[in-house]
Amino acid sequence: MITPIIKRSQLIKIIEAAKDQLRSMKGVCEVISLNKKDIMNIKSLERLDEQIGCKMVGRKYNTGIRKVLSSDVILSFMVNNEYDWPVNTIKFFHKGKMIGEDTQDKNIIKKFSERNDSFVMGNFIFYDKEALKNSNMDDPICMFIIELQCPQLDAIKGISEAVMGIPSRYTHNYLQLKICTDQKQILGSFLVGFNIDKMASAFLLRDDNYINANNKDEKCQLPL
């Protein structure tokens, strides 16, 4: 049976094109590939982070990192203070209803801090103060860190479903140790994953010079 597989040299070119595109983004100071050992270590660190949860509300789900870790190819990039850090990446849910989120808009923060039915904590706004009060260990508020789109990579031929995730502090520290470079300039880190577009790849028989683009053995196994 012929399966959709992609020539290894073609895969390398696609990955290098993705890394070049990430390096061209303002504020990106380091781009690295992650091997199987890195990915397994990061899965363990992210699993630990979710199990610990969020002290402020209860349960934590990093849906962005889950999505990234389910991709065919996973890279990481570090950013400095010139990077345009994404905003509104955290959502709070209780009983299936979104009751809060993060924001950088000072006017919105001021508006809700003056209301009696809402609660503001730093840049987090809880629209439903009662839900926050009534939550407990058996019925916790859940914090979701959402996935971020990466259209810059989706524009590269051979790449599809590019997505970014904000890792936990455990993974960030792991990545900093991995790059072994001047860390003073590093403000934060991201993981980015993408799938290989099977339609853009040649249908070829497997041999030592080819790689199966449908390999799903290393998919993310974070707890649900």
C-alpha positions as CSV (number, residue, x, y, z in Angstrom):
1,M,0.0,0.0,0.0
2,I,1.3,3.5,-0.9
3,T,1.0,6.0,2.0
4,P,1.6,9.8,1.8
5,I,5.3,10.2,2.8
6,I,7.6,13.1,2.3
7,K,11.2,13.0,1.2
8,R,13.5,13.8,4.2
9,S,15.4,16.5,2.3
10,Q,12.0,18.1,1.4
11,L,11.0,18.0,5.1
12,I,14.3,19.6,6.1
13,K,13.7,22.4,3.6
14,I,10.2,23.0,5.0
15,I,11.5,23.1,8.6
16,E,14.3,25.5,7.7
17,A,11.9,27.8,5.8
18,A,9.7,27.8,9.0
19,K,12.7,28.7,11.2
20,D,13.8,31.5,8.8
21,Q,10.3,32.9,8.9
22,L,10.2,32.9,12.7
23,R,13.6,34.5,12.9
24,S,12.4,37.3,10.7
25,M,9.7,38.3,13.2
26,K,10.4,41.3,15.3
27,G,11.6,40.5,18.8
28,V,12.4,36.8,18.0
29,C,16.0,36.2,19.3
30,E,16.3,32.4,19.1
31,V,14.7,29.6,17.2
32,I,15.4,25.9,17.9
33,S,14.3,22.5,16.8
34,L,13.1,20.0,19.4
35,N,14.1,16.4,19.3
36,K,12.0,13.4,20.6
37,K,13.7,13.6,24.0
38,D,12.9,17.3,24.3
39,I,9.3,16.7,23.4
40,M,8.9,13.9,25.9
41,N,10.4,16.1,28.6
42,I,8.2,19.0,27.7
43,K,5.1,16.8,27.8
44,S,6.0,15.7,31.3
45,L,6.6,19.3,32.4
46,E,3.3,20.5,30.9
47,R,1.5,17.5,32.5
48,L,3.0,18.5,35.9
49,D,1.9,22.1,35.4
50,E,-1.7,21.1,34.6
51,Q,-1.8,18.7,37.6
52,I,-0.6,21.5,39.9
53,G,-3.3,23.7,38.4
54,C,-3.9,27.4,39.1
55,K,-3.9,28.4,42.7
56,M,-6.1,31.4,41.9
57,V,-9.0,29.4,40.5
58,G,-8.5,25.7,40.4
59,R,-8.0,23.7,37.2
60,K,-5.7,24.6,34.3
61,Y,-5.8,23.5,30.7
62,N,-3.1,24.7,28.3
63,T,-5.1,24.0,25.1
64,G,-2.5,25.9,23.0
65,I,0.4,23.7,24.1
66,R,-1.8,20.5,23.8
67,K,-2.5,21.5,20.2
68,V,1.2,22.2,19.4
69,L,2.3,18.9,20.9
70,S,-0.1,17.1,18.6
71,S,1.6,18.5,15.5
72,D,3.9,16.8,13.0
73,V,6.7,19.2,13.6
74,I,7.4,21.2,16.8
75,L,9.8,24.2,17.1
76,S,10.5,26.7,19.9
77,F,11.4,30.3,19.7
78,M,12.5,32.8,22.3
79,V,11.5,36.5,22.3
80,N,12.9,39.7,23.8
81,N,11.1,42.9,24.8
82,E,10.6,44.0,21.2
83,Y,8.2,41.2,20.6
84,D,4.6,42.1,20.3
85,W,3.3,39.7,23.0
86,P,-0.2,38.3,22.3
87,V,-3.0,39.5,24.6
88,N,-6.3,38.0,25.6
89,T,-4.9,34.5,25.7
90,I,-6.5,33.3,29.0
91,K,-10.2,32.4,29.5
92,F,-11.9,31.4,32.7
93,F,-14.9,29.1,32.6
94,H,-17.3,27.8,35.3
95,K,-20.2,25.4,34.6
96,G,-19.6,25.8,30.9
97,K,-19.9,29.6,30.9
98,M,-17.0,32.0,30.3
99,I,-16.8,34.1,33.4
100,G,-13.5,36.0,32.9
101,E,-10.5,36.6,30.7
102,D,-7.3,38.6,30.6
103,T,-6.9,42.0,29.0
104,Q,-4.3,44.8,28.6
105,D,-6.9,47.5,28.0
106,K,-6.7,49.8,31.0
107,N,-10.1,51.4,30.2
108,I,-11.8,48.0,30.4
109,I,-10.0,47.2,33.6
110,K,-11.1,50.5,35.1
111,K,-14.7,50.0,34.0
112,F,-15.1,46.5,35.6
113,S,-13.1,47.5,38.7
114,E,-15.9,50.0,39.5
115,R,-18.7,47.4,39.1
116,N,-20.1,45.5,42.1
117,D,-20.9,42.3,40.1
118,S,-17.4,41.8,38.7
119,F,-13.9,41.4,40.2
120,V,-10.5,42.5,38.9
121,M,-7.2,41.0,39.8
122,G,-4.3,42.5,38.0
123,N,-5.1,42.2,34.3
124,F,-7.7,39.4,34.9
125,I,-11.3,40.4,34.8
126,F,-14.0,38.1,36.3
127,Y,-17.3,39.2,35.0
128,D,-19.2,37.0,37.4
129,K,-18.0,37.6,41.0
130,E,-20.6,35.2,42.4
131,A,-19.2,32.3,40.3
132,L,-15.7,33.1,41.7
133,K,-17.1,33.0,45.2
134,N,-19.1,29.8,44.8
135,S,-16.4,27.7,43.1
136,N,-14.6,25.1,45.1
137,M,-12.4,22.0,44.7
138,D,-15.4,19.9,43.6
139,D,-16.7,22.5,41.3
140,P,-13.6,24.6,40.3
141,I,-13.2,27.4,37.8
142,C,-11.1,26.3,34.9
143,M,-8.4,28.4,33.3
144,F,-7.8,27.8,29.6
145,I,-4.7,29.1,27.9
146,I,-5.8,29.3,24.3
147,E,-3.9,28.4,21.1
148,L,-2.6,31.2,18.8
149,Q,-2.7,31.2,15.1
150,C,0.5,31.5,13.1
151,P,-0.4,32.6,9.5
152,Q,3.2,33.4,8.7
153,L,4.0,29.7,8.7
154,D,0.7,28.6,7.0
155,A,1.8,30.7,4.0
156,I,4.8,28.4,3.5
157,K,4.3,25.7,0.9
158,G,4.0,22.3,2.5
159,I,2.9,23.6,5.9
160,S,-0.7,23.5,7.3
161,E,-2.4,24.1,10.6
162,A,0.4,26.1,12.1
163,V,-0.4,26.9,15.8
164,M,1.5,28.6,18.7
165,G,1.2,27.9,22.4
166,I,2.5,29.6,25.5
167,P,4.4,27.1,27.6
168,S,4.5,26.8,31.4
169,R,7.3,28.3,33.4
170,Y,8.7,24.8,33.8
171,T,9.1,24.4,30.0
172,H,10.4,27.9,29.7
173,N,13.1,27.2,32.2
174,Y,13.9,23.9,30.4
175,L,14.2,25.8,27.0
176,Q,16.4,28.4,28.5
177,L,18.8,25.8,29.8
178,K,18.8,24.1,26.4
179,I,19.9,27.1,24.4
180,C,22.8,27.8,26.7
181,T,23.2,31.5,25.7
182,D,22.8,34.9,27.1
183,Q,19.4,34.8,28.8
184,K,19.2,38.4,30.0
185,Q,17.6,39.5,26.7
186,I,14.9,36.7,26.8
187,L,11.5,37.8,27.9
188,G,9.6,34.6,27.1
189,S,9.2,31.6,24.9
190,F,6.7,29.9,22.7
191,L,6.2,26.5,21.1
192,V,5.0,26.4,17.5
193,G,3.7,23.3,15.8
194,F,2.6,22.6,12.3
195,N,1.5,19.7,10.1
196,I,3.0,18.7,6.8
197,D,0.5,19.4,4.1
198,K,0.0,15.9,2.5
199,M,-1.5,17.4,-0.6
200,A,1.7,19.3,-1.2
201,S,3.9,16.2,-0.7
202,A,4.7,13.6,-3.3
203,F,3.2,10.1,-2.9
204,L,6.4,7.9,-2.7
205,L,7.3,4.5,-1.5
206,R,9.1,4.3,1.8
207,D,12.8,3.8,2.0
208,D,15.7,5.1,4.2
209,N,15.6,8.6,2.5
210,Y,11.9,9.2,3.1
211,I,9.8,9.9,6.2
212,N,6.2,9.1,6.8
213,A,4.2,12.2,7.2
214,N,1.3,10.4,8.9
215,N,3.4,9.2,11.9
216,K,1.2,9.8,15.0
217,D,3.2,7.8,17.6
218,E,4.4,10.9,19.4
219,K,1.1,12.6,19.9
220,C,0.5,14.5,23.1
221,Q,-0.9,12.5,26.0
222,L,-1.7,15.3,28.6
223,P,-4.5,14.4,31.0
224,L,-8.0,15.5,30.1
